Amino acid sequence: MEILGYAVSLSFDLIIFLLFLIVLGTTLYLKRKELAVQKIVSYFIYIIMYRTKWGLAWMDRISSKYRGAVQLFGYISVGIGFVGMIYVSLSILLFFLQLIFKPAIEQAGVSLVLPFTNIPGIGYLSFTHWILSIFILAMVHEFSHGVVARAHNVPVKSSGFAVFALFLPIIPAAFVEPDEKKLGKMPDIVQYSVFAAGPMANLVLAFLIVLIFPFASDMTNSTLAPFEEKITAPVGFTYETLKNETYPAYDAGMQNGILSSIDGQQINDYSSFYSYASCLHPKQKVMLGTDKGNYSIVTIANPDQEKQGRGFIGVKPVQNERRILPAYAWLAPVYYWFRGFIKWLFLLNLFIGLANLLPLGIVDGGRMLQTALHSLFQDKMHAQKVWTIISMLFLGALVFALLVNYLGNPFALLFG
């Protein structure tokens, strides 16, 4: 039943994806004379924009009615924006250095958050969850830019829909176009607030989601969604077998799966497994029950210096698993779809909000840094060169981290 449900969900996703491509292709063709192309890397990375006046009246109405509150939101965004820029920048640089100098250490990587893929440590991202989340976060992001700009009497020339292209134009986006000349003549704090408003809006939305639905931020599934305790039952936890020939689980041929019992004792979640497993001693025989079969293993001494008196199995927990009760089987597809949507709406707002604060030329953090450098250096050409170097540095670090995630770390081969 579960495999059938997944197959139906995947088929539905593929149908929606194909319809999206047809509608997108048709729209781009019919509106081809009204489109503007902004090249980032010729023929490889570019943005196709369709300019409209959609939403501009709402921006004017909100900015004039709540001008003081909107301006305050923008000013607060500046402080949080620069703190966020420092945080994500240091995180990327630290991760980059670890890839070079500590290549043997297994750690979470950098990956593209695209549909039809399993995101490490999080799970599968369906196309419907992705496209709806992208649409909502893009509207929130760009609308915030426009409202803050109008609150400072900076004209917004247009808004519209866009398609971001990595070789092919398939990633939907949105945009607003403030009058760049007038924005450039405004005080720095105003420019910062306009740039920072978009990422800040995404982070605020992420915060509100997790405030209302705490389960969205729990990647272990320990925090239950509304009604989940009533309509589901625990069935164990998903694990990954650590790939080391000296570890018992790997030596026994355990495949990644769901662990549901140990020595005949039912395991509801990882905490119950840990309570039992922490009492094991080295060279103790145990029977593990999984959805891939039963495995008899003999523990070894724990590699962790602080836990050497304990037995060690060699599995890593991923997340707790629950299954819907038979009485509520009819509800499962809709319930799990909305549960997944809330989770991905939170995660994508968080990820993209923070990513937009990176000091890269094409995102809001890059614009904030550019404005700061132009104020810091009297020589504008020098400021522009410094900004370009910093942008290229972070772009190179991100590209390298992506290649490591998908192709492997070359430094691990050199020093492994």
LODRENTOR-63436 format. One record per residue (C-alpha): x, y, z; residue number from 0; residue in three letters. Coordinates in pm, 1 decimal. Example, Ala and Ser with C-alpha at 12.3 -4.5 7.8 and 13.67 -1.06 7.14 Angstrom:
BEGIN
       c1       c2       c3   n res
   1230.0   -450.0    780.0   0 ALA
   1367.0   -106.0    714.0   1 SER
END
This chain:
BEGIN
       c1       c2       c3   n res
      0.0      0.0      0.0   0 MET
    279.6    240.4     93.0   1 GLU
    474.0    166.4   -229.0   2 ILE
    154.5    212.7   -431.1   3 LEU
     86.1    545.9   -257.5   4 GLY
    439.2    666.8   -333.9   5 TYR
    402.3    561.7   -697.7   6 ALA
     70.0    747.7   -728.1   7 VAL
    223.8   1056.9   -565.8   8 SER
    524.1   1043.9   -800.5   9 LEU
    297.3   1001.6  -1105.6  10 SER
     87.2   1299.6   -994.7  11 PHE
    406.5   1501.4   -948.3  12 ASP
    528.0   1413.0  -1297.2  13 LEU
    193.9   1512.1  -1450.6  14 ILE
    201.3   1849.8  -1272.1  15 ILE
    564.5   1897.4  -1379.2  16 PHE
    483.3   1825.5  -1744.4  17 LEU
    183.3   2061.2  -1733.5  18 LEU
    409.3   2327.4  -1580.3  19 PHE
    661.5   2287.9  -1862.9  20 LEU
    386.1   2309.1  -2125.8  21 ILE
    232.2   2622.5  -1970.9  22 VAL
    573.5   2781.9  -1918.2  23 LEU
    692.0   2705.7  -2270.8  24 GLY
    367.6   2829.3  -2424.4  25 THR
    375.8   3151.2  -2219.3  26 THR
    737.4   3224.6  -2306.9  27 LEU
    661.9   3172.4  -2675.6  28 TYR
    343.9   3384.9  -2682.4  29 LEU
    501.7   3664.8  -2478.5  30 LYS
    844.0   3644.4  -2644.6  31 ARG
    830.7   4004.1  -2775.7  32 LYS
    751.5   4138.0  -2426.4  33 GLU
   1027.0   3950.8  -2244.7  34 LEU
   1357.6   4090.7  -2123.5  35 ALA
   1666.0   3874.2  -2080.7  36 VAL
   1925.0   3956.5  -1816.0  37 GLN
   2244.6   3762.2  -1877.6  38 LYS
   2461.2   3654.8  -1584.4  39 ILE
   2683.0   3403.7  -1763.5  40 VAL
   2602.0   3411.1  -2136.0  41 SER
   2399.8   3113.3  -2261.1  42 TYR
   2437.5   2931.6  -1927.7  43 PHE
   2295.2   3144.2  -1644.7  44 ILE
   2035.4   3409.9  -1721.6  45 TYR
   1698.2   3546.1  -1613.1  46 ILE
   1396.4   3592.6  -1839.3  47 ILE
   1166.4   3868.1  -1708.2  48 MET
    806.5   3957.4  -1791.8  49 TYR
    733.5   4308.1  -1663.0  50 ARG
    388.2   4397.4  -1529.9  51 THR
    227.4   4648.5  -1292.5  52 LYS
     83.7   4371.0  -1076.2  53 TRP
     90.8   4448.8   -704.8  54 GLY
    219.3   4805.0   -737.1  55 LEU
   -109.8   4956.2   -612.9  56 ALA
   -101.4   4729.0   -306.2  57 TRP
    256.7   4835.2   -234.5  58 MET
    151.5   5202.8   -251.4  59 ASP
   -153.2   5143.7    -31.2  60 ARG
     35.2   4954.6    241.4  61 ILE
    342.5   5180.9    237.5  62 SER
    132.7   5496.9    269.5  63 SER
   -102.3   5360.9    536.5  64 LYS
    170.3   5200.5    751.5  65 TYR
    472.1   5408.9    647.7  66 ARG
    631.2   5426.2    992.4  67 GLY
    591.5   5053.5   1060.3  68 ALA
    723.7   4959.3    715.3  69 VAL
   1026.8   5183.7    755.3  70 GLN
   1093.1   5035.5   1101.7  71 LEU
   1072.7   4686.4    952.3  72 PHE
   1330.3   4790.7    693.6  73 GLY
   1567.6   4935.6    951.8  74 TYR
   1544.1   4624.1   1168.6  75 ILE
   1609.1   4417.8    856.3  76 SER
   1939.9   4600.2    805.1  77 VAL
   2084.7   4489.4   1138.5  78 GLY
   1961.2   4133.4   1107.4  79 ILE
   2070.0   4129.1    743.9  80 GLY
   2432.1   4215.7    818.3  81 PHE
   2444.0   3970.9   1111.2  82 VAL
   2298.6   3704.4    882.8  83 GLY
   2553.2   3789.9    612.8  84 MET
   2840.9   3744.3    857.3  85 ILE
   2692.0   3417.1    984.5  86 TYR
   2635.2   3253.5    644.3  87 VAL
   2966.8   3384.5    510.5  88 SER
   3164.7   3238.7    799.9  89 LEU
   2970.2   2912.9    771.3  90 SER
   3053.7   2878.3    402.1  91 ILE
   3420.1   2967.7    452.3  92 LEU
   3456.4   2729.5    748.8  93 LEU
   3293.3   2450.6    551.6  94 PHE
   3521.7   2524.2    254.4  95 PHE
   3833.2   2508.1    475.1  96 LEU
   3716.4   2180.7    632.2  97 GLN
   3674.7   2028.6    287.2  98 LEU
   4037.8   2114.0    213.6  99 ILE
   4213.1   2047.5    543.0 100 PHE
   3986.5   1779.8    695.9 101 LYS
   3858.1   1591.2    391.3 102 PRO
   3820.0   1261.0    577.2 103 ALA
   3558.1   1397.4    817.0 104 ILE
   3202.7   1317.7    704.0 105 GLU
   2983.4   1628.1    724.4 106 GLN
   2665.1   1776.8    583.9 107 ALA
   2729.2   1921.6    240.7 108 GLY
   2597.8   2190.4      8.7 109 VAL
   2335.7   2076.6   -240.7 110 SER
   2089.9   2228.5   -485.3 111 LEU
   1738.9   2228.1   -341.0 112 VAL
   1560.4   2104.2   -652.1 113 LEU
   1248.1   1890.5   -697.0 114 PRO
   1258.0   1513.2   -752.0 115 PHE
   1568.7   1488.6   -534.2 116 THR
   1650.5   1358.1   -188.7 117 ASN
   1808.6   1639.5     10.0 118 ILE
   2069.0   1492.6    250.6 119 PRO
   1947.3   1489.4    610.4 120 GLY
   1602.3   1621.9    517.0 121 ILE
   1421.4   1398.1    271.0 122 GLY
   1251.8   1390.4    -67.1 123 TYR
   1134.4   1716.8   -226.7 124 LEU
    836.5   1674.7   -456.8 125 SER
    770.7   1909.4   -747.1 126 PHE
    434.0   2028.8   -609.1 127 THR
    586.0   2117.0   -270.8 128 HIS
    874.7   2292.3   -444.2 129 TRP
    675.3   2496.8   -696.2 130 ILE
    415.2   2617.0   -444.3 131 LEU
    678.8   2704.0   -183.9 132 SER
    888.8   2890.7   -442.7 133 ILE
    582.4   3085.7   -559.0 134 PHE
    487.7   3191.9   -204.3 135 ILE
    839.3   3280.3    -90.9 136 LEU
    908.5   3474.5   -411.6 137 ALA
    590.1   3680.4   -370.8 138 MET
    669.0   3754.8     -5.4 139 VAL
   1031.9   3839.0    -85.6 140 HIS
    971.5   4075.2   -375.5 141 GLU
    663.0   4239.1   -228.6 142 PHE
    869.7   4330.7     78.6 143 SER
   1136.1   4494.6   -139.1 144 HIS
    867.9   4699.0   -311.7 145 GLY
    679.1   4806.6      0.6 146 VAL
    993.4   4927.3    179.8 147 VAL
   1107.5   5112.1   -132.9 148 ALA
    772.7   5289.7   -161.2 149 ARG
    774.0   5372.9    212.2 150 ALA
   1084.5   5582.8    136.2 151 HIS
    921.1   5734.1   -175.0 152 ASN
   1145.1   5538.5   -411.9 153 VAL
    939.9   5469.0   -727.0 154 PRO
    886.5   5105.9   -826.7 155 VAL
    881.5   5096.0  -1205.4 156 LYS
    748.1   4744.5  -1248.5 157 SER
    693.0   4405.4  -1095.2 158 SER
    655.5   4075.9  -1266.4 159 GLY
    735.1   3712.7  -1310.0 160 PHE
   1068.8   3570.5  -1409.8 161 ALA
   1232.6   3242.5  -1496.1 162 VAL
   1583.8   3175.0  -1371.8 163 PHE
   1784.2   2957.9  -1606.1 164 ALA
   2066.1   2715.9  -1537.6 165 LEU
   2112.4   2619.8  -1904.2 166 PHE
   1731.4   2582.8  -1936.4 167 LEU
   1471.9   2835.1  -1809.9 168 PRO
   1274.5   2623.9  -1561.5 169 ILE
   1311.4   2784.6  -1216.5 170 ILE
   1025.9   3030.6  -1148.9 171 PRO
   1094.1   3361.2   -975.2 172 ALA
    944.8   3704.8   -921.6 173 ALA
   1088.6   4054.9   -916.9 174 PHE
   1022.0   4422.7   -848.2 175 VAL
   1218.5   4701.5  -1012.2 176 GLU
   1275.8   5009.3   -798.8 177 PRO
   1408.8   5314.8   -976.7 178 ASP
   1780.2   5237.0   -937.6 179 GLU
   1892.5   5597.1  -1000.0 180 LYS
   1670.3   5737.3   -727.7 181 LYS
   1748.3   5449.5   -493.0 182 LEU
   2121.5   5511.5   -546.5 183 GLY
   2078.0   5875.0   -436.8 184 LYS
   1908.1   5776.9   -110.6 185 MET
   2102.4   5750.9    220.4 186 PRO
   2285.6   5422.4    265.9 187 ASP
   2050.7   5310.5    544.1 188 ILE
   1756.0   5336.6    305.7 189 VAL
   1935.2   5134.3     38.3 190 GLN
   2030.6   4870.5    294.5 191 TYR
   1671.9   4849.1    418.6 192 SER
   1530.8   4799.8     69.0 193 VAL
   1783.3   4523.8     -9.2 194 PHE
   1748.2   4350.8    330.0 195 ALA
   1367.6   4358.1    336.3 196 ALA
   1329.1   4059.1    101.7 197 GLY
   1547.5   3808.6    290.4 198 PRO
   1408.2   3937.1    620.3 199 MET
   1051.6   3870.2    504.1 200 ALA
   1145.0   3511.1    417.7 201 ASN
   1306.6   3460.5    758.5 202 LEU
   1004.7   3611.6    935.6 203 VAL
    772.6   3381.1    742.0 204 LEU
    991.8   3082.8    834.5 205 ALA
    980.0   3189.4   1200.6 206 PHE
    599.7   3224.0   1195.2 207 LEU
    560.9   2880.2   1035.2 208 ILE
    776.5   2706.8   1295.0 209 VAL
    603.2   2903.3   1573.1 210 LEU
    265.3   2768.1   1463.2 211 ILE
    391.8   2427.2   1345.7 212 PHE
    701.3   2330.9   1553.2 213 PRO
    731.3   1997.0   1370.9 214 PHE
    848.6   2181.4   1057.2 215 ALA
   1196.5   2241.6   1200.0 216 SER
   1243.4   1892.9   1350.9 217 ASP
   1432.7   1681.0   1098.7 218 MET
   1414.7   1374.7   1327.4 219 THR
   1030.7   1368.4   1321.7 220 ASN
   1027.9   1364.3   1702.7 221 SER
    789.8   1662.0   1712.6 222 THR
    445.4   1560.0   1592.7 223 LEU
    225.5   1753.2   1354.9 224 ALA
   -133.2   1838.9   1454.2 225 PRO
   -345.8   1523.2   1500.0 226 PHE
    -47.0   1302.4   1415.6 227 GLU
    -46.0   1124.6   1751.8 228 GLU
   -410.3   1028.7   1706.2 229 LYS
   -400.3    901.8   1348.5 230 ILE
    -53.5    741.3   1336.7 231 THR
    155.3    490.7   1531.9 232 ALA
    536.1    472.4   1575.8 233 PRO
    718.2    201.9   1376.6 234 VAL
   1083.4    270.5   1465.1 235 GLY
   1342.4    498.5   1311.5 236 PHE
   1522.5    531.1    980.2 237 THR
   1894.2    457.4   1001.7 238 TYR
   2202.0    463.7    782.6 239 GLU
   2471.9    198.5    810.3 240 THR
   2812.7    354.9    870.4 241 LEU
   3044.6    243.5    591.3 242 LYS
   3336.2     97.3    780.5 243 ASN
   3433.3   -266.9    740.9 244 GLU
   3531.1   -291.5   1107.5 245 THR
   3183.2   -188.2   1224.7 246 TYR
   2939.1   -472.2   1306.3 247 PRO
   2637.4   -341.5   1109.9 248 ALA
   2836.2   -291.0    789.2 249 TYR
   3014.3   -624.5    835.2 250 ASP
   2675.3   -796.3    873.0 251 ALA
   2555.0   -648.3    543.2 252 GLY
   2284.0   -427.4    695.2 253 MET
   2112.9   -213.3    434.6 254 GLN
   1977.4    132.2    514.0 255 ASN
   1619.6    107.7    631.7 256 GLY
   1388.3    127.2    933.7 257 ILE
   1493.5    -34.8   1261.0 258 LEU
   1192.1   -157.9   1458.0 259 SER
   1321.8   -404.7   1719.8 260 SER
   1629.4   -512.2   1913.4 261 ILE
   1650.6   -857.1   2074.1 262 ASP
   1278.9   -898.5   2013.4 263 GLY
   1191.9   -575.5   2195.4 264 GLN
    977.5   -330.0   1999.2 265 GLN
   1151.9     -1.2   1914.7 266 ILE
    916.8    294.7   1870.1 267 ASN
   1177.8    563.3   1812.4 268 ASP
   1546.8    637.0   1837.1 269 TYR
   1532.9    734.1   2204.9 270 SER
   1398.0    390.6   2303.7 271 SER
   1668.7    225.8   2091.5 272 PHE
   1938.5    441.7   2251.0 273 TYR
   1816.8    354.9   2601.3 274 SER
   1858.3    -15.3   2521.9 275 TYR
   2174.8     10.9   2311.4 276 ALA
   2358.6    228.5   2564.9 277 SER
   2353.3    -68.4   2807.7 278 CYS
   2523.3   -304.5   2562.6 279 LEU
   2879.6   -421.4   2623.0 280 HIS
   3153.1   -497.9   2370.0 281 PRO
   3136.8   -849.4   2217.8 282 LYS
   2767.3   -880.6   2305.1 283 GLN
   2543.8  -1057.4   2053.5 284 LYS
   2223.2   -873.2   1955.6 285 VAL
   1943.9   -927.7   1703.9 286 MET
   1825.0   -624.8   1508.7 287 LEU
   1486.2   -627.3   1334.9 288 GLY
   1448.9   -401.7   1030.6 289 THR
   1222.5   -363.9    730.0 290 ASP
   1504.5   -522.1    524.9 291 LYS
   1528.1   -832.0    745.0 292 GLY
   1678.0   -946.4   1076.0 293 ASN
   2049.3   -915.8   1146.3 294 TYR
   2251.3  -1093.8   1413.1 295 SER
   2560.2   -892.3   1505.8 296 ILE
   2828.7   -886.4   1773.6 297 VAL
   2908.5   -542.7   1914.7 298 THR
   3258.3   -399.9   1935.5 299 ILE
   3415.0   -145.5   2169.7 300 ALA
   3281.6    204.2   2105.3 301 ASN
   3531.9    412.7   1900.1 302 PRO
   3430.7    717.4   2104.3 303 ASP
   3691.7    758.9   2376.8 304 GLN
   3427.3    867.3   2628.2 305 GLU
   3208.2    562.5   2560.8 306 LYS
   3464.2    284.0   2521.9 307 GLN
   3297.4     69.1   2786.1 308 GLY
   2982.7     45.6   2574.9 309 ARG
   2902.3   -181.8   2285.2 310 GLY
   2897.1    -28.5   1938.3 311 PHE
   2673.9   -130.5   1646.3 312 ILE
   2757.9    116.9   1369.2 313 GLY
   2429.8    273.1   1260.0 314 VAL
   2340.2    643.1   1238.8 315 LYS
   1983.3    759.1   1310.2 316 PRO
   1811.8    970.1   1046.4 317 VAL
   1457.3   1030.6   1168.1 318 GLN
   1175.9    867.7   1362.9 319 ASN
    910.2    697.8   1153.0 320 GLU
    535.2    670.9   1202.1 321 ARG
    267.0    504.7    992.2 322 ARG
    -95.8    605.3    960.5 323 ILE
   -348.0    377.8   1133.4 324 LEU
   -573.1    162.8    909.1 325 PRO
   -884.4    351.9   1020.9 326 ALA
   -737.1    672.4    876.7 327 TYR
   -582.2    526.3    561.7 328 ALA
   -822.7    729.8    346.9 329 TRP
   -676.4   1047.8    496.5 330 LEU
   -310.2    958.0    444.0 331 ALA
   -242.1   1114.1     98.9 332 PRO
   -392.6   1453.8    186.0 333 VAL
   -253.6   1462.4    541.7 334 TYR
    102.8   1377.4    444.8 335 TYR
     93.1   1615.6    149.6 336 TRP
      3.9   1911.1    373.6 337 PHE
    250.2   1795.5    637.9 338 ARG
    529.4   1789.7    378.1 339 GLY
    420.4   2122.6    231.7 340 PHE
    443.9   2300.4    568.2 341 ILE
    789.6   2152.9    626.5 342 LYS
    924.4   2255.6    285.7 343 TRP
    763.4   2599.7    300.2 344 LEU
    956.4   2658.0    624.5 345 PHE
   1283.5   2511.7    497.3 346 LEU
   1287.2   2688.1    160.8 347 LEU
   1206.3   3025.4    318.9 348 ASN
   1486.9   2967.5    568.8 349 LEU
   1739.8   2841.5    310.9 350 PHE
   1666.0   3103.1     46.2 351 ILE
   1634.9   3383.3    300.5 352 GLY
   1984.0   3306.4    432.0 353 LEU
   2128.9   3236.7     85.9 354 ALA
   2013.8   3580.5    -27.3 355 ASN
   2233.1   3733.8    242.5 356 LEU
   2551.8   3588.4     97.0 357 LEU
   2793.3   3853.8    -37.2 358 PRO
   2735.3   3751.4   -398.6 359 LEU
   2677.0   4004.5   -672.4 360 GLY
   2340.5   3873.0   -788.3 361 ILE
   2166.4   3852.5   -448.1 362 VAL
   2060.0   4103.3   -183.1 363 ASP
   2362.4   4044.5     40.0 364 GLY
   2585.2   4133.5   -251.9 365 GLY
   2396.9   4459.0   -308.4 366 ARG
   2427.5   4546.3     62.0 367 MET
   2801.0   4476.5     57.4 368 LEU
   2845.6   4678.0   -262.1 369 GLN
   2674.6   4979.5   -106.2 370 THR
   2886.9   4946.1    209.0 371 ALA
   3213.2   4925.1     14.9 372 LEU
   3125.5   5226.4   -198.7 373 HIS
   3077.8   5424.3    123.5 374 SER
   3391.8   5283.1    283.8 375 LEU
   3627.2   5359.1     -6.3 376 PHE
   3652.4   5700.0   -169.4 377 GLN
   3782.5   5536.0   -487.9 378 ASP
   3469.2   5378.1   -637.5 379 LYS
   3671.3   5172.3   -884.5 380 MET
   3871.1   5021.4   -598.4 381 HIS
   3551.0   4951.6   -407.1 382 ALA
   3406.2   4775.3   -711.2 383 GLN
   3719.6   4560.8   -748.7 384 LYS
   3707.3   4457.0   -381.1 385 VAL
   3338.5   4372.8   -418.1 386 TRP
   3407.1   4164.5   -730.8 387 THR
   3688.0   3971.1   -559.5 388 ILE
   3470.4   3892.3   -255.8 389 ILE
   3181.9   3782.4   -479.8 390 SER
   3407.1   3557.4   -685.0 391 MET
   3559.0   3410.2   -369.4 392 LEU
   3221.6   3303.6   -234.0 393 PHE
   3096.1   3190.0   -573.3 394 LEU
   3404.5   2970.3   -609.8 395 GLY
   3358.6   2827.7   -258.6 396 ALA
   2994.9   2741.3   -330.9 397 LEU
   3071.8   2583.1   -667.9 398 VAL
   3349.6   2375.0   -512.7 399 PHE
   3120.5   2263.0   -229.0 400 ALA
   2853.4   2160.8   -480.5 401 LEU
   3103.5   1963.7   -687.9 402 LEU
   3227.1   1789.0   -372.2 403 VAL
   2871.5   1690.4   -283.4 404 ASN
   2795.2   1543.2   -624.9 405 TYR
   3137.3   1424.0   -746.9 406 LEU
   3339.6   1366.0   -429.7 407 GLY
   3617.6   1555.4   -255.3 408 ASN
   3944.9   1552.7   -451.2 409 PRO
   4137.1   1634.1   -131.0 410 PHE
   4007.9   1310.4     22.5 411 ALA
   4172.5   1122.6   -264.4 412 LEU
   4498.1   1314.1   -219.1 413 LEU
   4522.1   1282.2    157.3 414 PHE
   4295.6    986.1    230.1 415 GLY
END
